[in-house]
């Protein structure tokens, strides 16, 4: 295939379909071999998709999987409206119509991967500034950087500190932080300048309480399964006495806030008021 050109039709005349790239998601749920073989994989993927929507990428990853197993995993993870990324296996990514690929240490260089499909998001896994600089020079679109916290996946690696993360972010590529990421630690990471998003394996797939996605004043927010309107206000540091709450176009009186459970897709409007003299 000539450099700089997209994938050609197959020998039998069947076109190779690749999804439009769109924006780089901010949340990346990555599988491993254990998760890939879970019986409830599709169910959990749908729960994650309901919470993350187009902000979520599901990564088909499994270093010990055969090519067919990796492809079947990618197909199972093709859950709308999320986008599909495939780790390392570019043949699987092409066959499954993935939006992006994640390249590890032993993978092709980003520039070589781009010859296969110029439309992919192409990420590179890095662990320090030197590797990040090499990935930047090699044509990566974004960097998967870690570990940022101690992690059972790579217990031998020292976590990067905030200063190191900021140095990598200053290279100008979107940074996705990985390693020991849990829902409770997301805000700590996203508050750092230059961090585009986060990725996790166990922290998402094994989460005891998958997150729901709701709209609060028109903006998407993730809330824990089973959360009430009162708990939502508390998470936003809002005093129920100073807010009028509209839940799915119905006003909810303050004494009832603790009894109304939020569900995925709910629309919530919060109107603040102040007293005057």
For each residue, the residues with C-beta under 8 A, 3 or more apart:
1: 5 7 8 115 116
2: 5
3: 115
4: 115 118
5: 1 2 8 115 118
6: 18 117 118 119
7: 1 16 18 94 116 117
8: 1 5 16
9: 13 14 15 16
10: 13 14 15 16
11:
12:
13: 9 10
14: 9 10
15: 9 10
16: 7 8 9 10 94 95
17: 97
18: 6 7 94 97 98 117 119 120
19: 83 84 97 98 99
20: 99 119
21: 99 100 119 120 121
22: 54 83 99
23: 54
24: 100 121 141 142 174 196 197
25: 28 52 54 55 56 57 82 83 197
26: 55 196 197 198
27: 52 55 56 57 197 198 199 204
28: 25 56 57 59 85 144 176 178 197 198 199 200
29: 45 48 52 56 57 58 59 199 200 201 204 205
30: 59 61 87 102 178 199 200 201
31: 35 36 41 58 59 60 61 62 73 77 201 205
32: 35 36 61 62 153 201
33: 36 37 62 63 64 65
34: 37 38
35: 31 32 38 41 201 205
36: 31 32 33 41 60 61 62 65 69 73
37: 33 34 41
38: 34 35 41 44 205
39:
40: 43 44
41: 31 35 36 37 38 44 45 76 77
42: 45 46 76 79
43: 40 46 47
44: 38 40 41 47 48 205 210
45: 29 41 42 48 49 58 76 77 79 82
46: 42 43 49 50 79
47: 43 44 50 51 210
48: 29 44 45 51 52 56 58 82 204 205 210 211
49: 45 46 52 53 56 58 79 80 81 82
50: 46 47 53 212 213 264 265
51: 47 48 56 210 211 212 213 222 264
52: 25 27 29 48 49 55 56 82 211 213 222
53: 49 50 56 81 82 213 220
54: 22 23 25 81 82 83
55: 25 26 27 52 220
56: 25 27 28 29 48 49 51 52 53 82 83
57: 25 27 28 29 82 83 84 85 99 100
58: 29 31 45 48 49 77 79 82 83 84 85
59: 28 29 30 31 77 85 86 87 102 199
60: 31 36 70 73 74 77 84 85 86 87 89 92 96 98
61: 30 31 32 36 86 87 88 102
62: 31 32 33 36 65 69 70 73
63: 33 88
64: 33
65: 33 36 62 69 70 73
66: 69 70
67: 70 71 89 91 92
68: 71 72
69: 36 62 65 66 72 73
70: 60 62 65 66 67 73 74 86 89 92
71: 67 68 74 75 92 95 96
72: 68 69 75 76
73: 31 36 60 62 65 69 70 76 77
74: 60 70 71 77 78 84 86 92 93 95 96 98
75: 71 72 78 96
76: 41 42 45 72 73
77: 31 41 45 58 59 60 73 74 84
78: 74 75 84 96 97
79: 42 45 46 49 58 82
80: 49
81: 49 53 54
82: 25 45 48 49 52 53 54 56 57 58 79
83: 19 22 25 54 56 57 58 99 100
84: 19 57 58 60 74 77 78 96 97 98 99 100
85: 28 57 58 59 60 93 98 99 100 101 102 121 123
86: 59 60 61 70 74 89 90 92 93 96 98 100 101 102
87: 30 59 60 61 101 102 103 104
88: 61 63 101 102 103 104 106 107
89: 60 67 70 86 92 93
90: 86 93 94 101 108 113 116
91: 67 94 95
92: 60 67 70 71 74 86 89 95 96 98
93: 74 85 86 89 90 96 98 100 101 117 120
94: 7 16 18 90 91 97 98 116 117
95: 16 71 74 91 92
96: 60 71 74 75 78 84 86 92 93
97: 17 18 19 78 84 94
98: 18 19 60 74 84 85 86 92 93 94 101 120
99: 19 20 21 22 57 83 84 85 120 121
100: 21 24 57 83 84 85 86 93 120 121 122 123 141
101: 85 86 87 88 90 93 98 113 120 121 122 123
102: 30 59 61 85 86 87 88 123 124 125 144
103: 87 88 107 108 109 110 113 122 123 124 125 140
104: 87 88 107 125
105: 125
106: 88
107: 88 103 104 113
108: 90 103 112 113
109: 103 112 113 138 139
110: 103 113 114 122 124 135 138 139 140 141
111: 114 115 138 139
112: 108 109 115 116
113: 90 101 103 107 108 109 110 116 117 120 122
114: 110 111 117 118 120 122 139
115: 1 3 4 5 111 112 118
116: 1 7 90 94 112 113 120
117: 6 7 18 93 94 113 114 120
118: 4 5 6 114 115
119: 6 18 20 21
120: 18 21 93 98 99 100 101 113 114 116 117
121: 21 24 85 99 100 101 141 142
122: 100 101 103 110 113 114 139 140 141 142
123: 85 100 101 102 103 140 141 142 143 144 176
124: 102 103 110 131 135 138 140 142 143 144
125: 102 103 104 105 143 144 146
126: 131 132 134 135 143 144 145 168
127: 131 145 146 147 157 160
128: 131 132 160 164
129: 132 133 164 167 168
130: 133 134
131: 124 126 127 128 134 135
132: 126 128 129 135 136 143 145 168 171 173
133: 129 130 136 137 171
134: 126 130 131 137 138
135: 110 124 126 131 132 138 140 143 173
136: 132 133 140 143 171 172 173
137: 133 134
138: 109 110 111 124 134 135
139: 109 110 111 114 122
140: 103 110 122 123 124 135 136 143 173
141: 24 100 110 121 122 123 173 174
142: 24 121 122 123 124 173 174 175 176 196
143: 123 124 125 126 132 135 136 140 168 171 173 174 175 176
144: 28 102 123 124 125 126 176 178 199
145: 126 127 132 148 160 165 168 175 176 177 178
146: 125 127 151 159 160 177 178 179 199
147: 127 150 151 153 154 157 159 160 178 179 180
148: 145 159 160 165 177 178 179 180 181 189
149: 159 179 180 181 185
150: 147 155 159 179 180
151: 146 147 154 155 157 159 179 180
152: 155 202
153: 32 147 179 201 202
154: 147 151 157 179
155: 150 151 152
156:
157: 127 147 151 154 179
158:
159: 146 147 148 149 150 151 179 180
160: 127 128 145 146 147 148 164 165 168
161: 164 165
162: 165 166 192
163: 166 167
164: 128 129 160 161 167 168
165: 145 148 160 161 162 168 169 175 177 192 194 195
166: 162 163 169 170 192 193 194
167: 129 163 164 170
168: 126 129 132 143 145 160 164 165 171 175 194
169: 165 166 175 192 193 194 195
170: 166 167 194
171: 132 133 136 143 168
172: 136
173: 132 135 136 140 141 142 143
174: 24 141 142 143 196 197
175: 142 143 145 165 168 169 194 195 196
176: 28 123 142 143 144 145 196 197 198 199
177: 145 146 148 165 181 189 195 197 198 199
178: 28 30 144 145 146 147 148 181 198 199 200
179: 146 147 148 149 150 151 153 154 157 159
180: 147 148 149 150 151 159 185 203
181: 148 149 177 178 185 186 189 198 199 200 203
182: 185 186 200 203
183: 186 203 207 211
184: 187
185: 149 180 181 182 188 189
186: 181 182 183 189 190 198
187: 184 190 191
188: 185 191 192
189: 148 177 181 185 186 192 195 198
190: 186 187 195 197 198
191: 187 188
192: 162 165 166 169 188 189 195
193: 166 169
194: 165 166 168 169 170 175
195: 165 169 175 177 189 190 192 198
196: 24 26 142 174 175 176
197: 24 25 26 27 28 174 176 177 190
198: 26 27 28 176 177 178 181 186 189 190 195
199: 27 28 29 30 59 144 146 176 177 178 181
200: 28 29 30 178 181 182 203 204 205
201: 29 30 31 32 35 153 204 205
202: 152 153 205 206
203: 180 181 182 183 200 206 207
204: 27 29 48 200 201 207
205: 29 31 35 38 44 48 200 201 202
206: 202 203
207: 183 203 204 210 211
208:
209: 224 225 226
210: 44 47 48 51 207 225
211: 48 51 52 183 207 222 223 224 225
212: 50 51 222 223 224 225 227 262 263 264 266
213: 50 51 52 53 220 221 222 264 265
214: 220 221 223 232 262 263 264 265 266 267 268
215: 218 219 220 221 266 267 268
216: 219 221 232 236 268 269 270
217: 268 269 270
218: 215
219: 215 216
220: 53 55 213 214 215
221: 213 214 215 216
222: 51 52 211 212 213
223: 211 212 214 227 231 232 235 262
224: 209 211 212 227 231
225: 209 210 211 212
226: 209 261
227: 212 223 224 231 232 235 261 262
228: 231 232 257 258 259 260 261 262
229: 232 233 245 247 252 257 258 260 262 268
230: 233 234 240 257 258
231: 223 224 227 228 234 235 258
232: 214 216 223 227 228 229 235 236 262 268
233: 229 230 236 238 239 240 243 245 257 270
234: 230 231 237 238
235: 223 227 231 232
236: 216 232 233 270
237: 234
238: 233 234 242 243 270 272
239: 233 242 243
240: 230 233 243 245 254 257
241: 254
242: 238 239 272 273 274
243: 233 238 239 240 270 271 272 273
244: 251 270 271 273
245: 229 233 240 251 252 257 268 269 270
246: 249 250 251 252 268 269 270 271
247: 229 250 252 260 266 267 268
248: 266 267 268
249: 246 267
250: 246 247
251: 244 245 246
252: 229 245 246 247 256 257 260
253: 256 257
254: 240 241 257
255:
256: 252 253 259 260
257: 228 229 230 233 240 245 252 253 254 260
258: 228 229 230 231
259: 228 256
260: 228 229 247 252 256 257
261: 226 227 228
262: 212 214 223 227 228 229 232 266 268
263: 212 214 266
264: 50 51 212 213 214
265: 50 213 214
266: 212 214 215 247 248 262 263
267: 214 215 247 248 249
268: 214 215 216 217 229 232 245 246 247 248 262
269: 216 217 245 246
270: 216 217 233 236 238 243 244 245 246
271: 243 244 246
272: 238 242 243
273: 242 243 244
274: 242
275:
276:
277:
